[in-house]
Amino acid sequence: MNIAENLKGLQQSIPEWVTLVAVSKFKPIEDLQIAYDAGQRIFGESKIQEMTQKEALMPKDVQWHFIGHVQRNKVKYMAPYVSLIHGVDSLKLLEEINKQALKHNRIIDCLLQIHIAQEESKFGFDPQEIFNLLENPTFDKLQNIRIKGIMGMATFTEDKKQIASEFQSLKSVFDVLKNKQHPLLNVEILSMGMSDDYPIAIECGSTMIRVGSKIFGSR
Ligand SMILES: *Cc1c(COP(=O)(O)O)cnc(C)c1O
C-alpha cells in the first residue's frame, strides 16, 4: 500500500475537470500527511468530531469536505472551517448551517444530497423535493449558505448498467438545477463516484469524485 503512488495514479487517470476528494475517514493523521505531502489538499470525512480533530492537526490550507450524514446539533463544530458540506438533506439542516455560518460571518457551500439508489437506507431528497425547496420562502432567507450542486450515491451492486442509470438520473437533476436562476444557487458541482464506481460516474458527467479505499486502503 503506497498512498502517494495511489494518489498519483488516480490523479493521472481522471480528467482535469474532475476534482478528487481524498476520503480519509477512520485513517490516522499520518496517512493524511502522506497524501498532503503528495500534493492532495481536499480531504473528505464522515464524522464531525473526527474531522475537527484532524483539522486542528493538519496544515491550514487543507480544504475539509464533510461527506457523512449531518447531525444538526454538530454543525456548530465544523462551521468555522468546513469548505463544502456534501450531505445536506433537509431544509431544517440548511437553516442550522445558515445560522452557524452567520455566527462566523461566512458563507458555507453546500451540496444537496439526492436519493436515487434503490436502497431504502440512503439519505437524501427525492429530485422533486429539491424543486419544491427552491420555491419555499424560508429557503430564500438563508443568506449565509450557497448551493454549489448535488451529491449522490449509487446502489451497492455489481450491475454496472444500473449504476450508470442512477448516475444519469443525478446528472439530469444537476442539468436542470444548473439552469435555474436563484440567488442562493451557484451550481457547478456534481459529486458522484467512489472507489468502485468512479469511472462510471465520470462517464456520466461527474465533476467531483470521493475516493477513499483506493487511496488509503480498506477500512
Ligand atoms: C466512505 C465514503 C466514500 C468513499 O468510499 P470508498 O469506497 O472507500 O472510496 C465516498 N462517499 C461517501 C459518502 C462515503 O461515506
PDBQT file of the ligand as one rigid body, heavy atoms in Angstrom, charges set to zero:
ROOT
HETATM    1  C1  LIG A 301     -16.795   6.372   2.645  1.00  0.00    +0.000 C 
HETATM    2  C2  LIG A 301     -17.407   7.209   1.590  1.00  0.00    +0.000 A 
HETATM    3  C3  LIG A 301     -16.791   7.381   0.349  1.00  0.00    +0.000 A 
HETATM    4  C4  LIG A 301     -15.508   6.691  -0.063  1.00  0.00    +0.000 C 
HETATM    5  O1  LIG A 301     -15.699   5.308  -0.178  1.00  0.00    +0.000 OA
HETATM    6  P1  LIG A 301     -14.610   4.346  -0.858  1.00  0.00    +0.000 P 
HETATM    7  O2  LIG A 301     -15.392   3.206  -1.366  1.00  0.00    +0.000 OA
HETATM    8  O3  LIG A 301     -13.645   3.968   0.213  1.00  0.00    +0.000 OA
HETATM    9  O4  LIG A 301     -13.951   5.115  -1.956  1.00  0.00    +0.000 OA
HETATM   10  C5  LIG A 301     -17.397   8.231  -0.561  1.00  0.00    +0.000 A 
HETATM   11  N1  LIG A 301     -18.548   8.867  -0.275  1.00  0.00    +0.000 NA
HETATM   12  C6  LIG A 301     -19.161   8.728   0.903  1.00  0.00    +0.000 A 
HETATM   13  C7  LIG A 301     -20.431   9.468   1.154  1.00  0.00    +0.000 C 
HETATM   14  C8  LIG A 301     -18.622   7.900   1.879  1.00  0.00    +0.000 A 
HETATM   15  O5  LIG A 301     -19.271   7.749   3.045  1.00  0.00    +0.000 OA
ENDROOT
TORSDOF 0
